[in-house]
Amino acid sequence: MEENISLSSPLKRITVLDALRGFALLGVILIHMIQHFGIFSMSSQNEVLHFPMLDEAVRWIGNNIIMGRFINIFAFLFGISFFIQMDRAEKKGVNFRFRFIWRMILLLSLGLLAHSFFNLEIISIYAFFGLLLLPLYRVKNYMLLTLVALLLIGGPRIIQVVNHNNKLAKEQVVVSEESNNDQTARTLPEHTANPSFLNSAKYNYEERLPGKLNYQFGFIGRGYITLALFILGLYVGRNRFFEKIDEQKKRNLWLFVGFLSGTLLITLIQKILPDQNMFILFRPDGQNISTSILLTRTLEDIGMVLFTGALTMGFILLYQKTKFRNYLEVLSPYGRTALTNYIIQGVIGCLIFAPWAFGTIFSDWGVSALFFLGIVIYIVQIIFSKMWLKRFLYGPLEWLWRSGTYLKFQPFIKRVNK
């Protein structure tokens, strides 16, 4: 009987988490705009709105400040949200585990549906990792942190690379010159030669989905960093970090300094070490993967996570200042409707860059022009989110997700007290 009790009614929210989630999605749309949402479209070769110096500066910001860092915040907050849901359920005497499993299945389905529009979607991966959090919910803190450390240093990658190199040694693989010099004419893929939504969706599932899984779970191992951040979110939530955040301003400052110092130290080490060809991790093609490449990739992962920590704590420190909080609170409605806004970002990105839509136009735009267009889209979404939440309790997809979780329509429209 307890499992039928609904937790879907609005509870007291930790508003800094909503604002931080909205902040994270700003970085997500900006890097996706720079990356054309992972969609290739034949350009007309006419440069439009290109500003070489500004484009180069924006590209540097995208690669060195935004890419990987803001989506890390999003992943970290997912882990915190998981703990909050489970913790509040326990306090109400509700066994939420089976509901959560069903909730993740629904999220996985939504993510795979979104994949037909843009192959950079990440929520299907999040749904899988969400399921992995369940058996970790009651694991002791020291074991959680040990697991995080193993993931951050690239434990799964090291195992894969050792197996790969041993296999090469046994098979004595020799790449023939014929394969390296294959001059076979390449035709355009169907989704580009004959643009349509169905052809693009087919390409996303048949070609890009395996590529995504390789990126997440192959030698690059991006997914293992995401899982580490999920677990860190669980750990931080368990320790009530955000519930006591205003009482620990000095601690927050020291954390910011620590994360920033760690980021700078990792960057310095990276500058000292020789450059490595990291593309080998995408397609080894019979090549041995060196220890130097493993070390470089591990430093990149740890550096990104430390940078994410600095961004997060920097945001929190500003949020704790009254004069800044009023401005940052603007992001809270966006964060409260994060799922809806994330999916809408992807659909808009698909329309902008897909060859069957406006791809032949926007693929000619310079990096900075696309960057600022992303800001415009983000601002429009902020306005929409604020207006929407004046009338409704949840974002449209948030409401559907909640209703699907309980297999019953949940309250949606706000009651107006007369």
NORFENTA-V38862 format. One record per backbone hydrogen bond with DSSP energy under -0.5 kcal/mol. CO is the residue of the C=O (numbers start at 1). NH is the residue of the N-H. E is the energy in kcal/mol with one decimal. If there is no record, write none. Layout:
CO,NH,E + CO,NH,E
//
This chain:
1,4,-1.4 + 2,5,-1.6 + 13,15,-1.1 + 14,17,-1.7 + 14,18,-1.0 + 15,19,-2.4 + 16,20,-2.5 + 17,21,-2.3 + 18,22,-2.2 + 19,23,-2.2 + 20,24,-2.3 + 21,25,-1.8 + 22,26,-0.9 + 23,26,-0.6 + 23,27,-1.3 + 24,28,-1.6 + 25,29,-2.1 + 26,30,-1.9 + 27,31,-2.3 + 28,32,-2.0 + 29,33,-2.1 + 30,34,-1.9 + 31,35,-2.0 + 32,37,-3.4 + 33,36,-1.3 + 35,38,-2.0 + 36,39,-2.2 + 45,47,-0.7 + 48,366,-1.3 + 49,51,-0.5 + 49,366,-0.5 + 49,369,-0.5 + 51,55,-3.8 + 52,56,-2.2 + 53,57,-2.0 + 54,58,-2.6 + 55,59,-2.5 + 56,60,-2.0 + 57,61,-2.3 + 58,62,-2.7 + 59,63,-2.4 + 60,64,-2.7 + 61,65,-2.2 + 61,66,-1.8 + 62,67,-3.2 + 66,69,-1.3 + 66,70,-1.7 + 68,72,-0.5 + 69,73,-1.2 + 70,74,-1.6 + 71,75,-2.0 + 72,76,-2.6 + 73,77,-2.4 + 74,78,-1.3 + 75,79,-1.5 + 76,80,-1.5 + 77,81,-2.6 + 78,82,-2.3 + 79,83,-1.8 + 80,84,-2.5 + 81,85,-2.5 + 82,86,-2.3 + 83,87,-3.1 + 84,88,-2.6 + 85,89,-1.9 + 86,90,-2.1 + 87,91,-2.0 + 88,92,-1.2 + 89,94,-3.2 + 90,93,-1.4 + 94,96,-1.1 + 96,100,-2.6 + 97,101,-2.2 + 98,102,-2.2 + 99,103,-2.5 + 100,104,-2.4 + 101,105,-1.9 + 102,106,-2.2 + 103,107,-2.0 + 104,108,-2.7 + 105,109,-2.1 + 106,110,-2.3 + 107,111,-2.6 + 108,112,-2.4 + 109,113,-1.9 + 110,114,-2.6 + 111,115,-1.6 + 112,116,-0.5 + 113,116,-1.2 + 114,117,-1.7 + 114,118,-2.1 + 118,121,-1.2 + 122,125,-0.6 + 122,126,-2.1 + 123,127,-2.2 + 124,128,-1.4 + 125,129,-2.3 + 126,130,-2.5 + 127,131,-1.5 + 128,132,-1.2 + 129,133,-1.2 + 130,134,-0.7 + 131,134,-0.6 + 131,135,-0.6 + 133,136,-1.0 + 133,137,-0.7 + 134,137,-1.4 + 136,139,-1.2 + 140,143,-0.6 + 140,144,-1.9 + 141,145,-2.6 + 142,146,-1.7 + 143,147,-2.2 + 144,148,-2.4 + 145,149,-2.3 + 146,150,-2.3 + 147,151,-2.1 + 148,152,-2.6 + 149,153,-2.1 + 150,155,-2.8 + 151,154,-1.1 + 154,158,-2.9 + 155,159,-2.0 + 156,160,-2.2 + 157,161,-2.8 + 158,162,-2.5 + 159,163,-2.1 + 160,164,-2.5 + 161,165,-3.1 + 162,166,-2.4 + 163,167,-2.2 + 164,168,-2.1 + 165,169,-2.2 + 166,170,-1.9 + 167,171,-2.4 + 168,172,-2.2 + 168,173,-0.8 + 174,176,-0.6 + 176,180,-1.4 + 177,181,-1.9 + 179,182,-0.8 + 185,187,-0.5 + 189,192,-1.4 + 189,193,-2.9 + 190,194,-2.9 + 192,195,-0.5 + 196,200,-2.2 + 197,201,-2.9 + 198,202,-2.5 + 199,203,-2.2 + 200,204,-2.5 + 201,205,-2.0 + 202,206,-2.8 + 203,207,-2.6 + 203,208,-1.7 + 204,209,-1.7 + 207,211,-1.1 + 208,212,-2.5 + 209,213,-2.3 + 210,214,-2.1 + 211,215,-2.1 + 212,216,-2.4 + 213,217,-2.8 + 214,218,-2.2 + 214,221,-0.5 + 215,222,-2.0 + 216,223,-1.5 + 216,224,-0.6 + 221,224,-0.8 + 221,225,-0.9 + 222,225,-0.6 + 222,226,-1.7 + 223,227,-2.4 + 224,228,-1.9 + 225,229,-2.0 + 226,230,-2.2 + 227,231,-2.4 + 228,232,-2.2 + 229,233,-2.4 + 230,234,-2.0 + 231,235,-2.5 + 232,236,-2.9 + 233,237,-2.6 + 234,238,-2.4 + 235,239,-1.5 + 236,241,-1.9 + 237,240,-1.8 + 240,244,-1.2 + 241,244,-0.6 + 242,245,-0.7 + 244,247,-1.1 + 245,248,-1.1 + 248,252,-2.3 + 249,253,-2.0 + 250,254,-2.2 + 251,255,-2.3 + 252,256,-2.2 + 253,257,-2.5 + 254,258,-2.6 + 255,259,-2.9 + 256,260,-2.6 + 257,261,-2.6 + 258,262,-2.4 + 259,263,-2.3 + 260,264,-2.3 + 261,265,-2.3 + 262,266,-2.4 + 263,267,-2.4 + 264,268,-2.2 + 265,269,-2.3 + 266,270,-2.4 + 267,271,-1.9 + 268,272,-1.6 + 269,273,-2.1 + 276,278,-1.4 + 277,280,-1.1 + 278,281,-1.7 + 279,282,-1.3 + 279,283,-1.4 + 284,287,-1.4 + 288,290,-0.6 + 290,294,-1.6 + 291,295,-2.6 + 292,296,-2.4 + 293,297,-2.4 + 294,298,-2.3 + 295,299,-2.4 + 296,300,-2.1 + 297,301,-2.4 + 298,302,-2.7 + 299,303,-2.7 + 300,304,-2.3 + 301,305,-2.1 + 302,306,-2.5 + 303,307,-2.4 + 304,308,-2.5 + 305,309,-2.2 + 306,310,-2.2 + 307,311,-2.7 + 308,312,-2.7 + 309,313,-2.6 + 310,314,-2.5 + 311,315,-2.3 + 312,316,-2.2 + 313,317,-2.6 + 314,318,-2.0 + 315,319,-2.5 + 316,320,-1.7 + 318,321,-1.4 + 320,322,-0.6 + 321,324,-1.2 + 321,325,-2.8 + 322,326,-1.5 + 324,327,-0.8 + 324,328,-2.5 + 325,329,-2.5 + 327,330,-1.3 + 328,331,-1.9 + 329,332,-1.5 + 329,333,-0.5 + 331,335,-2.1 + 332,336,-2.4 + 333,337,-1.3 + 335,338,-1.3 + 337,341,-2.6 + 338,342,-2.8 + 339,343,-2.3 + 340,344,-2.6 + 341,345,-2.4 + 342,346,-1.8 + 343,347,-2.3 + 344,348,-2.9 + 345,349,-2.7 + 346,350,-2.4 + 347,351,-2.2 + 348,352,-2.3 + 349,353,-2.3 + 350,354,-2.7 + 351,358,-2.2 + 352,362,-0.5 + 354,357,-1.5 + 354,359,-2.4 + 358,361,-1.3 + 358,362,-2.3 + 359,363,-2.1 + 360,44,-0.6 + 361,364,-1.1 + 362,365,-1.2 + 364,48,-2.0 + 366,370,-2.0 + 367,371,-2.2 + 368,372,-2.4 + 369,373,-1.9 + 370,374,-2.1 + 371,375,-1.5 + 372,376,-2.0 + 373,377,-2.5 + 374,378,-2.3 + 375,379,-2.4 + 376,380,-2.4 + 377,381,-2.2 + 378,382,-2.1 + 379,383,-2.3 + 380,384,-2.5 + 381,385,-2.8 + 382,386,-2.3 + 383,387,-2.3 + 384,388,-2.7 + 385,389,-2.3 + 386,390,-0.7 + 387,390,-0.6 + 387,391,-0.5 + 388,391,-1.5 + 388,392,-2.5 + 391,414,-2.8 + 395,399,-2.5 + 396,400,-2.0 + 397,401,-2.5 + 398,402,-2.3 + 399,403,-2.9 + 400,404,-2.7 + 401,405,-2.0 + 402,406,-1.8 + 403,407,-0.8 + 403,408,-1.9 + 412,393,-3.4 + 415,417,-0.6 + 416,418,-0.6
//
